[in-house]
Amino acid sequence: MAALQLKSAKFRQEREHDWSRLSGLLEKVETRGARSLTDEQLLAIPVLYRSALSSLSVARATSLDQSLIDYLEGLCARAYFLVYGTRPWLGQRLGQYFTSGWSRSVKAIWKETLASALITAFSILLGYVLVSQNPDLYFSFVSPDMAQGRDPTASYKALYDAIYGGDTKELGTFAAFLFQHNAEVCMFSFALGFAFCVPTAMLLIYNGASLGAMTAVFAAKGLGWGFAGWIMIHGVTEFFAIILAGAAGFKIGLAVAFPGDRTRLDAAAEAGRACGGVMAGVVLMLVMAGILEGFGRQLITSDVIRYSIGIGSGLLWLAYFYLPRRERGVADVRL
């Protein structure tokens, strides 16, 4: 018994410093929170936890005294809950996503987003110029289902009524159609990015050229200003979503084209996971744009209010995604 106690005392003496340090850090976190620790201390906790866990395993295997085993079990249990944490419930996950996760994912692909935005802007200008010079090209960019009579042959009154008529009939059906169309553009822009970005760029060009073509039709009748407001009330959110989906597609395409030391499949899979947070938010943006497009832009006929909503929504999205915010940082470290 004396030999066992001596062995236990020596074992404790050799490792007690690390145990005490871990216990002190845990007590500090429990009383004052994880932000009271420095980055070095936070990073030391998982290392000390593994060391304590190893000591517990040795103590059990060599049948050291029960009081030491009980102490190490309690210490390891406390450290476990700090290092691994408890599984957050759905509300907490959603809160974390909307407060930081979504914007962080978008900021991570800012270069691809800029490229997607420039391509979209160029294609809008291209569609406008081509249709202005040759109206026969209109249906090369806009399908009859999308045009719904808003084409170069339409009269001034018909186009004016489309913008200011306030007709609420079948708006829900129209909103559902537009949501489906925009969702398809977004999903295909993202999913087809693996083909070295080419299909994504083509979809962005086609979608932008469609808007440019419709703008040319209304501008030719002197309704360009009204049409822009009619589009902006929903289009800012809608095109921002499409631009982000295109950026996610570019991210995957670039990973496939330049995989580095990884296989192309692994590179694409990694990029896809990184962009998952972006695409989840894109779906929400499309829902919001669909509601505004199907209802808001018809029920709100004031140009001032339409422009205010369009510009305001754009500024809000930019602020939400790109303004700096405080991140939790190292306190979220997990093993």
C-alpha positions as CSV (number, residue, x, y, z in Angstrom):
1,M,0.0,0.0,0.0
2,A,2.9,2.4,0.9
3,A,4.5,1.6,-2.5
4,L,1.2,2.4,-4.3
5,Q,0.8,5.7,-2.4
6,L,4.4,6.7,-3.3
7,K,3.8,5.8,-6.9
8,S,0.7,7.9,-6.9
9,A,2.4,10.9,-5.2
10,K,5.2,10.8,-7.8
11,F,2.8,10.6,-10.7
12,R,0.8,13.6,-9.3
13,Q,4.0,15.6,-8.7
14,E,5.2,15.1,-12.3
15,R,1.9,16.3,-13.8
16,E,0.2,18.4,-11.2
17,H,1.5,21.7,-12.7
18,D,-0.4,21.1,-16.0
19,W,-3.5,19.9,-14.1
20,S,-3.5,23.1,-11.9
21,R,-3.0,25.3,-14.9
22,L,-5.9,23.6,-16.7
23,S,-8.1,23.9,-13.6
24,G,-7.2,27.6,-13.3
25,L,-8.1,28.3,-16.9
26,L,-11.4,26.5,-16.6
27,E,-12.3,28.3,-13.4
28,K,-11.6,31.7,-15.1
29,V,-13.8,30.8,-18.1
30,E,-16.6,29.6,-15.8
31,T,-16.6,32.8,-13.7
32,R,-15.7,35.5,-16.3
33,G,-16.3,33.9,-19.7
34,A,-14.0,32.8,-22.5
35,R,-13.3,36.3,-23.6
36,S,-11.3,36.9,-20.3
37,L,-8.6,34.6,-21.7
38,T,-5.9,35.5,-24.1
39,D,-5.5,33.7,-27.4
40,E,-2.6,31.8,-26.1
41,Q,-4.5,30.6,-23.1
42,L,-7.5,29.5,-25.2
43,L,-5.2,27.6,-27.5
44,A,-3.5,25.9,-24.5
45,I,-6.8,24.5,-23.2
46,P,-7.2,21.7,-25.8
47,V,-3.5,20.7,-25.3
48,L,-3.9,20.6,-21.5
49,Y,-7.1,18.7,-21.8
50,R,-5.5,16.0,-23.9
51,S,-2.7,15.7,-21.4
52,A,-5.1,15.4,-18.5
53,L,-7.1,12.8,-20.5
54,S,-3.8,10.8,-21.0
55,S,-3.0,11.0,-17.3
56,L,-6.5,9.7,-16.4
57,S,-6.0,6.8,-18.8
58,V,-2.7,5.9,-17.1
59,A,-4.1,6.3,-13.6
60,R,-6.9,3.9,-14.4
61,A,-4.6,1.4,-16.1
62,T,-2.1,1.3,-13.2
63,S,-4.8,1.3,-10.5
64,L,-3.6,4.5,-8.7
65,D,-5.5,5.7,-5.7
66,Q,-9.2,6.4,-6.3
67,S,-9.1,10.0,-5.1
68,L,-6.6,10.9,-7.9
69,I,-8.8,9.2,-10.5
70,D,-11.9,11.0,-9.2
71,Y,-10.0,14.3,-9.4
72,L,-8.9,13.7,-13.0
73,E,-12.3,12.5,-14.1
74,G,-13.9,15.7,-12.8
75,L,-11.2,17.9,-14.4
76,C,-11.5,16.1,-17.8
77,A,-15.3,16.4,-17.7
78,R,-15.1,20.2,-17.1
79,A,-12.6,20.6,-19.9
80,Y,-14.6,18.4,-22.3
81,F,-17.6,20.7,-22.1
82,L,-15.5,23.7,-22.7
83,V,-13.5,22.3,-25.6
84,Y,-16.3,20.5,-27.4
85,G,-19.2,22.5,-26.1
86,T,-22.8,21.5,-26.2
87,R,-24.6,21.0,-29.5
88,P,-26.4,24.3,-30.3
89,W,-30.1,24.1,-30.9
90,L,-31.6,25.2,-34.2
91,G,-32.4,28.7,-33.1
92,Q,-28.8,29.3,-32.0
93,R,-27.4,28.0,-35.3
94,L,-29.7,30.2,-37.3
95,G,-28.7,33.2,-35.1
96,Q,-25.0,32.5,-35.7
97,Y,-25.6,32.1,-39.4
98,F,-27.5,35.4,-39.8
99,T,-25.3,37.4,-37.4
100,S,-21.9,36.3,-38.9
101,G,-21.8,33.1,-40.9
102,W,-23.6,34.3,-44.0
103,S,-21.7,37.6,-44.3
104,R,-18.4,35.8,-43.6
105,S,-19.1,33.4,-46.5
106,V,-19.9,36.2,-48.9
107,K,-16.8,38.2,-47.9
108,A,-14.6,35.2,-48.5
109,I,-15.5,35.2,-52.2
110,W,-15.4,39.0,-52.8
111,K,-13.1,38.7,-55.8
112,E,-15.5,36.3,-57.6
113,T,-18.4,38.5,-56.6
114,L,-16.7,41.5,-58.2
115,A,-16.1,39.5,-61.4
116,S,-19.7,38.3,-61.4
117,A,-21.0,41.9,-60.9
118,L,-18.8,43.2,-63.8
119,I,-20.0,40.5,-66.2
120,T,-23.6,41.2,-65.2
121,A,-23.2,45.0,-65.7
122,F,-21.5,44.5,-69.1
123,S,-24.2,42.1,-70.3
124,I,-27.0,44.6,-69.3
125,L,-25.3,47.3,-71.3
126,L,-24.7,44.9,-74.2
127,G,-28.4,43.8,-74.3
128,Y,-29.5,47.4,-74.2
129,V,-27.3,48.6,-77.0
130,L,-28.0,45.6,-79.3
131,V,-31.8,45.9,-79.0
132,S,-31.8,49.7,-79.2
133,Q,-30.0,49.3,-82.6
134,N,-32.0,46.3,-83.8
135,P,-35.3,45.6,-82.0
136,D,-35.6,42.3,-83.9
137,L,-33.0,40.9,-81.5
138,Y,-35.3,41.3,-78.6
139,F,-36.6,37.8,-78.5
140,S,-33.1,36.4,-78.7
141,F,-32.7,37.6,-75.1
142,V,-36.3,37.6,-73.7
143,S,-38.6,34.6,-73.9
144,P,-42.3,35.2,-74.7
145,D,-43.3,33.9,-71.2
146,M,-41.0,36.5,-69.6
147,A,-42.0,39.3,-72.0
148,Q,-45.7,38.9,-71.5
149,G,-46.5,41.4,-74.2
150,R,-43.7,43.8,-73.2
151,D,-41.9,43.8,-76.5
152,P,-41.0,46.3,-79.3
153,T,-44.4,46.0,-80.8
154,A,-46.2,47.1,-77.6
155,S,-47.8,50.5,-77.5
156,Y,-46.9,53.3,-75.1
157,K,-50.2,52.7,-73.2
158,A,-49.5,49.0,-72.8
159,L,-46.0,49.6,-71.5
160,Y,-47.2,52.4,-69.3
161,D,-50.0,50.3,-67.8
162,A,-47.4,47.5,-67.2
163,I,-45.4,49.9,-65.0
164,Y,-48.2,51.9,-63.3
165,G,-51.4,50.0,-63.9
166,G,-51.4,48.4,-60.4
167,D,-53.1,45.3,-61.7
168,T,-53.0,42.8,-58.9
169,K,-54.6,39.9,-60.7
170,E,-52.7,36.6,-60.7
171,L,-49.7,38.3,-59.0
172,G,-49.1,35.3,-56.9
173,T,-48.8,33.0,-60.0
174,F,-46.5,35.5,-61.6
175,A,-44.4,35.8,-58.5
176,A,-44.1,31.9,-58.4
177,F,-43.0,31.9,-62.1
178,L,-40.4,34.5,-61.5
179,F,-39.1,32.9,-58.4
180,Q,-38.7,29.6,-60.3
181,H,-36.9,31.3,-63.2
182,N,-34.5,33.2,-60.9
183,A,-33.9,30.1,-58.7
184,E,-33.0,28.1,-61.8
185,V,-30.5,30.8,-63.0
186,C,-28.9,30.8,-59.5
187,M,-28.8,27.1,-59.1
188,F,-27.4,26.4,-62.5
189,S,-24.9,29.3,-62.2
190,F,-23.6,27.6,-59.0
191,A,-23.9,24.0,-60.1
192,L,-22.3,24.4,-63.5
193,G,-19.4,26.4,-62.3
194,F,-17.3,23.2,-62.2
195,A,-17.0,23.4,-66.0
196,F,-14.2,25.9,-65.7
197,C,-16.7,28.8,-65.1
198,V,-17.9,28.9,-68.7
199,P,-21.6,28.0,-68.2
200,T,-21.8,30.3,-65.2
201,A,-20.5,33.2,-67.2
202,M,-22.9,32.4,-70.1
203,L,-25.9,32.3,-67.7
204,L,-24.9,35.7,-66.2
205,I,-24.5,37.2,-69.6
206,Y,-27.9,35.9,-70.8
207,N,-29.7,37.0,-67.7
208,G,-28.1,40.5,-67.8
209,A,-28.7,40.9,-71.5
210,S,-32.4,40.1,-70.9
211,L,-32.7,43.0,-68.6
212,G,-30.8,45.3,-70.9
213,A,-33.1,44.3,-73.8
214,M,-36.3,45.0,-71.8
215,T,-34.8,48.4,-70.7
216,A,-34.3,49.3,-74.3
217,V,-37.9,48.6,-75.2
218,F,-39.2,50.8,-72.4
219,A,-36.6,53.5,-73.0
220,A,-37.6,53.7,-76.7
221,K,-41.1,54.8,-75.6
222,G,-39.8,57.3,-73.1
223,L,-40.5,55.1,-70.1
224,G,-36.9,54.3,-69.2
225,W,-37.0,56.1,-65.8
226,G,-40.2,54.5,-64.7
227,F,-39.1,51.1,-65.9
228,A,-35.9,51.4,-63.9
229,G,-37.8,52.1,-60.7
230,W,-40.3,49.3,-61.5
231,I,-37.3,46.9,-61.7
232,M,-35.3,48.3,-58.8
233,I,-37.9,47.6,-56.2
234,H,-37.1,43.9,-56.5
235,G,-34.2,43.8,-59.0
236,V,-31.6,44.9,-56.5
237,T,-32.1,42.0,-54.3
238,E,-32.7,39.6,-57.2
239,F,-29.6,40.5,-59.1
240,F,-27.5,40.6,-56.0
241,A,-28.6,37.0,-55.3
242,I,-27.8,36.0,-58.9
243,I,-24.4,37.7,-58.7
244,L,-23.6,35.8,-55.5
245,A,-24.7,32.5,-57.1
246,G,-22.4,33.3,-60.1
247,A,-19.6,34.1,-57.7
248,A,-20.0,30.8,-55.9
249,G,-19.9,29.0,-59.4
250,F,-16.7,30.9,-60.2
251,K,-15.2,29.8,-56.9
252,I,-15.8,26.1,-57.8
253,G,-14.7,26.6,-61.4
254,L,-11.4,28.2,-60.4
255,A,-10.8,25.5,-57.8
256,V,-11.2,22.9,-60.6
257,A,-9.0,24.8,-63.0
258,F,-6.3,25.5,-60.4
259,P,-6.5,22.7,-57.8
260,G,-3.0,23.1,-56.5
261,D,-1.7,20.0,-54.7
262,R,-5.2,18.5,-54.4
263,T,-7.2,16.5,-56.9
264,R,-9.7,18.4,-58.9
265,L,-12.6,16.5,-57.2
266,D,-11.3,17.4,-53.7
267,A,-10.7,21.0,-54.7
268,A,-14.3,21.3,-56.1
269,A,-15.8,19.6,-53.0
270,E,-13.9,22.0,-50.7
271,A,-15.0,25.0,-52.7
272,G,-18.6,23.8,-52.7
273,R,-18.6,23.4,-49.0
274,A,-17.1,26.9,-48.6
275,C,-19.9,28.3,-50.7
276,G,-22.7,26.4,-49.1
277,G,-23.4,29.3,-46.7
278,V,-23.6,31.7,-49.6
279,M,-26.1,29.6,-51.5
280,A,-28.4,29.1,-48.5
281,G,-28.7,32.8,-48.2
282,V,-29.2,33.2,-51.9
283,V,-32.4,31.2,-51.6
284,L,-33.7,33.6,-48.9
285,M,-32.9,36.6,-51.1
286,L,-34.8,35.0,-54.0
287,V,-37.8,34.5,-51.8
288,M,-37.7,38.2,-50.7
289,A,-37.2,39.3,-54.3
290,G,-40.1,37.1,-55.5
291,I,-42.5,38.7,-52.9
292,L,-41.4,42.2,-53.9
293,E,-41.6,41.4,-57.6
294,G,-45.0,39.7,-57.5
295,F,-46.7,42.1,-55.2
296,G,-44.7,45.2,-54.1
297,R,-43.8,46.6,-57.5
298,Q,-47.5,46.4,-58.6
299,L,-49.0,47.7,-55.4
300,I,-46.5,50.6,-55.1
301,T,-46.7,52.9,-58.1
302,S,-44.8,55.9,-56.9
303,D,-41.4,56.2,-58.6
304,V,-40.0,57.9,-55.5
305,I,-41.0,55.0,-53.2
306,R,-39.8,52.4,-55.7
307,Y,-36.3,54.1,-56.0
308,S,-36.1,54.5,-52.3
309,I,-36.8,50.8,-51.7
310,G,-34.4,49.7,-54.5
311,I,-31.5,52.0,-53.3
312,G,-32.2,51.3,-49.7
313,S,-32.2,47.5,-50.1
314,G,-29.0,47.7,-52.0
315,L,-27.3,49.8,-49.2
316,L,-28.6,47.4,-46.6
317,W,-27.3,44.3,-48.4
318,L,-23.9,46.0,-48.9
319,A,-23.7,47.0,-45.2
320,Y,-24.8,43.6,-44.0
321,F,-22.3,41.7,-46.1
322,Y,-19.3,44.0,-46.1
323,L,-19.2,46.3,-43.1
324,P,-16.7,45.1,-40.5
325,R,-18.2,43.5,-37.4
326,R,-16.8,42.0,-34.3
327,E,-16.1,38.3,-34.6
328,R,-16.0,35.8,-31.7
329,G,-12.6,34.5,-32.9
330,V,-10.6,32.0,-31.0
331,A,-13.2,31.4,-28.3
332,D,-14.9,29.1,-30.8
333,V,-12.0,26.7,-31.1
334,R,-13.0,23.0,-31.1
335,L,-10.9,19.9,-31.1
